[in-house]
Amino acid sequence: KSVKARGSHLRTHFKNTHETARAIAKMSLVRAEAYLNFLLQHKEAIPYRKFTGGPGRQAQAKIFHVSQARWPEKSVRFLLDLLQNAKSNAEQKELKVDSLVVDHIQVNQAPSHRRRTYRAHGRINNWCGSPCHVELILSEKPELVKKAAVATAVEKKKKVSQKKLARQRRAQGLAPAGE
């Protein structure tokens, strides 16, 4: 039982959204929403693991065992909207919202927005944006079933090697089995 949500050509940076999505993967829906809301308040940070060329070192990154982190607010807002959309889809399908987990989240690059900027000496350079596509799937986590208790009266006897038996007999002062 799962629900999907996707966004195409989102005008937010691909790299920031990739790192944000990677941070909430496999989280429960409730935790992911709380995490992203804390992020907007700068109480938690997004660890940067792949695109580490620009982000500075932050103390909040220590809990993720990395040194670089950021607070990409625009990407966070887009992902919060997608999570809200998926949550609505789950309610429509009558799934338990409390047991939903971000089972799959994927961020792909979209075609870049091309503009132009004017440079010195009459030259023109391109001025591109890096939008992205995001898709996510929330699944109900299965309820854990406890293993049935096995009767302790029927215990398996551990096999003991011949060598160990001979050693035990020798220690007790008995003659070895072969003599």
Disulfide bonds with the S-S distance in Angstrom:
none
